[in-house]
Amino acid sequence: MSLITDWFSSIKNDHRTSDLREPLNQLHKELQTGAPDNQKLHKLLNELADLTDQAAPKADGDLQSRLETLATALRNFAGQLSTVV
């Protein structure tokens, strides 16, 4: 949970990442339920991956490659959840 909170804190004041705020907030809320819905998590993780991929080309320096890596990791995790569903 702290990772999501840190991520949210780092993007909250950047207009270029405003699209990430709502799905990230939804992911945080879903995880806080204590019994998260795997299908909902799968959808949110893929949405975050897509939005992260879209933000990557606008990033400066090595942040672009880090965002691309994050998008891949989010998709991989979503894929792992889909095998559990």
Secondary structure, 3 states (H helix, E strand, C coil): CHHHHHHHHHHCCCHHHHHHHHHHHHHHHHHHCCCCCHHHHHHHHHHHHHHHHHHHHHCCCCHHHHHHHHHHHHHHHHHHHHHHC
